[in-house]
Amino acid sequence: MQVLTTNESPSSSSIPFHHELAQTPNPPDHICFFCLVNEADGGSTPLIRSDFVYDFLLEKYPEFVAKAEELGVKYKRIVPEEDDPTSALGRSWKSMFHVQTKEAAEAEMTKQDYTFEWHENNDCCVVSKTLPAIKVSSNGNKAFFNQVIAAYTGWNDKRNVGKNAVVFGDGSALPDDVITDLAQFMADNSSAYRWVPGKFVIVDNTVAYHSRQPFSGGRRIVYAAIGKDTKEV
């Protein structure tokens, strides 16, 4: 188990729906959020069941579901040498892989089946292996389990364009109309948890997506990732 602060991306920005660490081979089974301080306006945590998301897609876009299940998805992002606090994607490759040198980073990326390419400014383009886009959740239902919405709509900064950050396993692009419609469905059908100091929520990461609303003011939320290999990348 690891205890960490939640994503410290700029408070003025929302964090799109995602399953924790679904862009990695070993996402945690459960995550526990705990509110230490909340004097903020906004900042609630919307949740939506990913089997409901799967059912929506299967009914409306069965060809997309079939392709996603057959091919899986890959995630691609360019990460800097040093942490960039201006970006929600600003974790450096040093922080991602808990290393200080390119050689050590390459060893970790190879171990975790990433492909990579170094840029002249020491940024690194990191590409995951093909990962499932659909899994069976702990309740026995099929779920749209991935980072597709988060990557496609949210992985944007001066180094990255979200629409290029996630592709099918064969390298083909995701359909923009489907992803746009899906993002709207999730926003319209989620339930938001309002944080109160001293309260906590345990989320089955195989069952539910979570996100974060924008906020202003002070707050501090921590979380523990529970189950499987919880080394964050």
C-alpha positions in Angstrom: 0.0 0.0 0.0 1.1 3.5 -0.8 -0.3 6.7 0.8 0.0 9.7 -1.5 -1.5 13.1 -2.0 -4.1 13.2 -4.8 -3.2 14.7 -8.2 -1.8 18.1 -7.6 -2.7 19.5 -11.0 -3.9 23.2 -11.1 -7.0 23.6 -9.0 -8.7 25.7 -11.7 -8.7 22.6 -14.0 -10.9 19.5 -13.7 -9.4 16.0 -13.7 -11.2 13.8 -16.3 -12.7 10.4 -15.3 -10.2 7.6 -15.0 -9.4 4.3 -13.3 -6.4 4.8 -11.1 -3.2 3.8 -12.9 -5.1 2.0 -15.7 -2.4 3.2 -18.1 0.0 0.7 -16.3 0.1 -3.1 -16.3 -0.8 -3.4 -12.6 -3.4 -0.9 -11.4 -4.6 -1.2 -7.8 -7.7 -3.1 -6.9 -9.0 -0.4 -4.5 -8.2 3.2 -3.6 -9.0 4.9 -0.4 -9.5 8.7 -0.3 -9.3 10.7 3.0 -10.0 14.4 3.5 -7.6 16.2 5.8 -8.6 19.7 5.1 -11.3 21.3 2.9 -11.9 25.0 2.9 -12.4 25.0 -0.9 -15.2 26.0 -3.1 -15.8 23.1 -5.5 -13.4 20.2 -5.7 -15.9 17.4 -5.3 -15.1 13.9 -6.6 -17.6 12.6 -9.3 -17.9 8.9 -9.6 -19.5 6.6 -12.2 -19.7 2.9 -12.5 -17.6 1.6 -15.4 -20.0 -1.3 -16.2 -22.7 1.3 -16.8 -20.3 3.0 -19.2 -19.7 -0.3 -21.0 -23.4 -0.9 -21.3 -23.9 2.6 -22.8 -21.1 2.0 -25.4 -22.3 -1.5 -26.2 -25.8 -0.3 -27.0 -24.8 2.8 -28.9 -21.4 2.0 -30.4 -21.1 -1.8 -30.7 -18.4 -1.7 -33.4 -16.3 0.6 -31.2 -16.6 -1.8 -28.3 -15.7 -4.8 -30.4 -12.6 -3.0 -31.7 -11.6 -1.8 -28.3 -12.0 -5.3 -26.9 -10.0 -7.0 -29.7 -7.2 -4.5 -30.0 -6.8 -2.9 -26.6 -5.2 0.6 -26.3 -1.8 2.2 -26.0 -0.9 5.3 -24.1 1.8 7.8 -25.3 3.1 10.9 -23.5 6.2 13.1 -23.6 7.6 13.6 -20.1 10.2 16.2 -19.1 13.5 15.7 -17.3 12.4 17.8 -14.3 9.0 18.1 -12.8 6.8 20.8 -14.4 4.3 22.1 -11.8 2.4 24.1 -14.5 1.1 20.9 -16.0 -1.2 18.1 -14.8 1.2 15.8 -16.8 4.3 17.5 -15.3 5.8 14.6 -13.5 9.3 14.0 -14.9 10.7 10.7 -16.0 12.9 10.9 -12.9 9.9 11.1 -10.7 7.9 8.5 -12.7 10.5 5.8 -12.4 12.2 7.0 -9.2 15.6 7.4 -10.9 18.2 10.1 -11.5 19.8 9.0 -14.8 18.8 8.1 -18.3 20.4 4.7 -18.0 18.3 3.9 -14.8 15.2 5.2 -16.5 15.8 3.0 -19.6 16.2 0.0 -17.3 12.9 0.7 -15.6 11.1 1.3 -18.8 12.4 -1.9 -20.3 11.4 -3.8 -17.2 7.8 -2.5 -17.5 7.6 -3.1 -21.3 7.5 0.5 -22.3 9.0 1.7 -25.6 10.7 5.1 -25.5 12.5 7.8 -27.5 14.7 10.5 -26.1 14.5 14.1 -27.4 17.4 16.5 -27.6 16.2 18.5 -24.6 16.1 15.3 -22.5 12.4 14.9 -22.7 11.3 11.3 -23.2 8.4 10.0 -25.3 7.1 7.0 -23.4 4.7 4.5 -25.0 3.0 1.8 -23.0 2.6 -1.8 -24.2 -0.9 -2.7 -25.5 -3.3 -2.8 -22.5 -6.9 -4.0 -22.2 -9.6 -1.4 -22.7 -12.3 -3.7 -21.3 -12.1 -5.9 -18.3 -14.4 -7.9 -16.0 -14.8 -6.0 -12.8 -15.1 -7.5 -9.3 -18.9 -7.6 -9.6 -18.6 -9.9 -12.6 -19.8 -7.4 -15.2 -17.8 -6.2 -18.2 -16.4 -2.7 -17.6 -14.8 -0.1 -19.9 -11.6 -0.1 -17.8 -9.0 2.3 -19.0 -7.6 5.8 -19.1 -9.2 6.7 -22.4 -11.3 9.7 -21.4 -8.5 11.1 -19.1 -5.8 10.8 -21.8 -7.9 11.8 -24.8 -9.5 14.9 -23.1 -7.0 15.8 -20.5 -3.4 14.9 -21.4 -2.8 18.3 -23.0 0.2 20.6 -22.2 3.0 22.2 -24.1 4.5 18.8 -24.8 1.4 16.7 -25.4 -1.9 16.6 -27.4 -4.6 14.5 -25.7 -6.1 13.2 -29.0 -2.7 11.6 -29.8 -2.1 10.3 -26.3 -4.2 7.2 -26.6 -4.7 5.0 -29.6 -6.0 1.5 -30.4 -3.4 -1.3 -30.0 -2.7 -1.3 -33.7 -1.9 2.4 -33.6 -5.1 3.6 -35.2 -6.8 6.7 -33.8 -9.9 6.6 -31.6 -13.1 8.0 -33.1 -13.6 11.6 -31.9 -17.4 11.5 -32.0 -17.6 8.4 -29.8 -15.2 9.8 -27.2 -16.9 13.2 -27.1 -20.3 11.5 -26.7 -18.9 9.2 -24.0 -17.4 12.1 -22.0 -20.8 13.8 -22.1 -22.6 10.7 -21.0 -20.2 10.3 -18.0 -20.5 13.9 -17.0 -24.4 13.7 -17.1 -24.7 10.4 -15.2 -22.1 10.7 -12.4 -22.6 11.3 -8.7 -20.3 13.8 -7.0 -18.9 13.2 -3.5 -18.5 16.4 -1.5 -15.5 16.3 0.8 -15.8 17.0 4.6 -12.7 16.9 6.8 -12.3 13.5 8.5 -14.3 11.6 5.9 -13.0 8.9 3.6 -14.2 6.9 0.7 -13.0 3.5 -0.5 -13.5 3.0 -4.2 -13.3 -0.4 -6.0 -11.0 0.6 -8.8 -12.3 -2.2 -11.0 -15.9 -0.9 -10.7 -15.9 2.9 -10.7 -14.2 5.8 -12.5 -13.4 8.9 -10.4 -12.6 12.4 -11.4 -12.2 15.9 -9.8 -14.1 19.1 -10.1 -12.2 22.4 -10.2 -11.9 24.3 -7.0 -10.7 27.5 -5.3 -9.4 27.7 -1.8 -7.5 25.3 0.5 -7.9 21.6 0.6 -5.8 18.5 1.1 -6.9 15.0 0.1 -4.7 11.9 0.5 -5.2 8.5 -0.9 -3.9 5.0 -0.5 -3.7 2.6 -3.5 -4.4 -0.9 -2.3 -3.8 -4.2 -4.0 -1.4 -5.6 -6.6 1.8 -3.8 -7.4 1.1 -0.1 -6.4 4.3 1.4 -7.6 3.1 4.5 -9.4 4.2 5.3 -12.9 
